[in-house]
Amino acid sequence: MMWLSPSEAEALHLSLSVAARSVIVSLPLAVLMAWVLTRRRFLGHTLLDAFVHLPLVLPPVVVGYLLLLLFGTRGPIGSWLERVFGIELIFTRNGAALATAVMSFPLMVRAMRISLENVDRGLEQAARTLGAGAIDRFATITLPLMLPGVLAGAITAFSAALGEFGAVITFVSNIPGETRTLPLALYTALQMPGGDVAAARLACMSLVLGLGGLLLSEWFARRVRRLLGR
Amino acid sequence: MLSVAVRKRLGSFLLDARFELPTPGVMALFGRSGCGKSTLVNIIAGLLSADAGRVALDDAVLLNTDRRIYVPPENRRIGYVFQDARLFPHMSVAANLKYGQKRAPAHRFVSLDTVAGLLDLGPLMDRRTHQLSGGERQRVAMGRALLSQPALLLLDEPLASLDAARREEVFPYLETLRDQLAIPMVYVSHDFDEVLRLATHVVLMESGKTIAQGGVGEMSLNTGLRSIIGADALGATVAGTVLGTDASSGMIRVQVGHGELNLQAAPAAVGAKLRVHLLARDLIVATQAPRHMSVRNVLSGTVTTVSSDDADSDLIAIDIGGTLIMARITKAATRELALVPGRTVWALVKTVSLRSHSFVAPAAISTARPGA
């Protein structure tokens, strides 16, 4: 990419890499969570629902801080992950992916829930009478029918992950080449004297990425709708 | 044999149903809309739980609340044709048909080719489900259910969402399935004409309860029907055998009981089985052998019962040689003719008021039976 400077290319690549990791890890969890919240009624349902939505209403810095407490080197989960799997999250791009995943999780779950609620349960019953067990039914009927929501959720979450700032900078700091994603690079540029042009260029990159994401999502949705004949 | 005895409370509605269906056979579950027919079928399929009771199909116990047995629907081997077809919108017709087939047990009694042939599904195979008409959708739904190799087929008003013309288009396929395959079927309907054409057995339901059951001929005479279908639709359904075709008039002669009827119907082979509906309101009763009349059909018999239908009319059951027919006449006529059980009478009916349907009793057919 010859029209980008090395540091810009690095920030862009890092942003895409962090967003992709975040979406890949949270996608199956979000599908499961959407299913649990839509199809199961249990004690604590409302609490779980609220918990999932918390990152939408909390200041991102708070989320970053909580992640630091839990996943830091001395945090209960962080220390365990390091001891057992040798995974280090703090100050790494995987940590950045975790922070963006937590922040965009509610967006993903919301999109999936809406489309899961529109899946006709009668079709699942029909599959049942045709001999399909629970997992079989989910894989062959429910999941394909909620696919528009899964795709929409993934693309929205990916776009949001590209732009996550507060939670990332709080949890994994602003390290060039490791955790300095586009918004962090933009923030850094603004902090430097004479960084206006660099900031404007990074802002334009974010704009193009965001727009591209939205158009892609719309195109996918249309294709899937046509496939389902709606 | 399908045997069902279940109870379920839904708010203030209580379902309390019990019946037995000898297999193979087609049992119509008949009653007004909202009498609990669909609830009952859903319990048989296992899609709804019952508060108490049991469901057994041949040797397999599917539900027994006392013994805490509940076989989930996916293991019951019960095919279900829903009123709204419920085809999978993200699959082609062929993929819909194969969905159950792939998950069926190893022993298969009906193949994709057979089903496609019986239901004329060949031209539809590559279509998407939203490109199908209402009638086509139901045919595909029937095919899909059959290919799951069910030991029992449930049909919950499969024609109710279709207009009259489409219904006539799909109905012959139901008759084909009944005549060509030996799968026991439970057919839910609130249309008595459908029941008369299709069923071998009838279970009457009223506000959640099964109030009577038996063979179609017997059940067509059941007085419990009157409150559901109305007095004008009451009548006897009798089995007939084609004796021959009258070359000059084109009418076919059919033996019913020890009498004979002339029917306007499609030419049929000698010996073919027919079902003839004799509406009670269309029958005229005479106490002497009538002569010099335009009426072509005269059946002699013996009065077996005289029962009051309403303030003005009586229902007279007449035995015409092992077969019962029913006439609805005024009380005044009953009195003047002195109709009492044992009296010999002649029942007259105009050819134009007779309806008939070809019918092959499923028991008479022996194709491969679904394995137990």
Boltz contact constraints between the chains, C-beta under 6 A:
constraints:
  - contact:
      token1: [A, 122]
      token2: [B, 86]
      max_distance: 6.0
  - contact:
      token1: [A, 123]
      token2: [B, 86]
      max_distance: 6.0
  - contact:
      token1: [A, 125]
      token2: [B, 47]
      max_distance: 6.0
  - contact:
      token1: [A, 126]
      token2: [B, 86]
      max_distance: 6.0
  - contact:
      token1: [A, 128]
      token2: [B, 73]
      max_distance: 6.0
  - contact:
      token1: [A, 128]
      token2: [B, 74]
      max_distance: 6.0
  - contact:
      token1: [A, 129]
      token2: [B, 45]
      max_distance: 6.0
  - contact:
      token1: [A, 129]
      token2: [B, 73]
      max_distance: 6.0
  - contact:
      token1: [A, 129]
      token2: [B, 80]
      max_distance: 6.0
  - contact:
      token1: [A, 130]
      token2: [B, 99]
      max_distance: 6.0
  - contact:
      token1: [A, 130]
      token2: [B, 100]
      max_distance: 6.0
  - contact:
      token1: [A, 130]
      token2: [B, 148]
      max_distance: 6.0
  - contact:
      token1: [A, 131]
      token2: [B, 74]
      max_distance: 6.0
  - contact:
      token1: [A, 131]
      token2: [B, 100]
      max_distance: 6.0
  - contact:
      token1: [A, 131]
      token2: [B, 103]
      max_distance: 6.0
  - contact:
      token1: [A, 131]
      token2: [B, 148]
      max_distance: 6.0
  - contact:
      token1: [A, 132]
      token2: [B, 74]
      max_distance: 6.0
  - contact:
      token1: [A, 132]
      token2: [B, 103]
      max_distance: 6.0
  - contact:
      token1: [A, 133]
      token2: [B, 74]
      max_distance: 6.0
  - contact:
      token1: [A, 144]
      token2: [B, 90]
      max_distance: 6.0
  - contact:
      token1: [A, 228]
      token2: [B, 89]
      max_distance: 6.0
  - contact:
      token1: [A, 228]
      token2: [B, 90]
      max_distance: 6.0
  - contact:
      token1: [A, 229]
      token2: [B, 89]
      max_distance: 6.0
  - contact:
      token1: [A, 229]
      token2: [B, 128]
      max_distance: 6.0
  - contact:
      token1: [A, 229]
      token2: [B, 130]
      max_distance: 6.0
